[in-house]
Amino acid sequence: MKISINGDVCIGSGQCALTAPGVFTQDDDGFSELLPGRADGGGDPMVREAARACPVQAISLED
């Protein structure tokens, strides 16, 4: 799986980091980013839920 975060759309709600903290974090400005080495989701079962939880659909998943 490949995870992408559209930084132009992200509003920094943090839902992804709350839902899948082993994959997502927030940068110093509060916007979402992937943890190093987690661009493939790292096998975390909550990645899909984190993408669904994003209020602005800034996260896309590609199998």
Sequence and secondary structure as in RCSB ss.txt:
>XXXX:A:sequence
MKISINGDVCIGSGQCALTAPGVFTQDDDGFSELLPGRADGGGDPMVREAARACPVQAISLED
>XXXX:A:secstr
 EEEE TTT     HHHHH TTTEEE TTS EEE TT TTGGG TTHHHHHHH TT  EEEE 
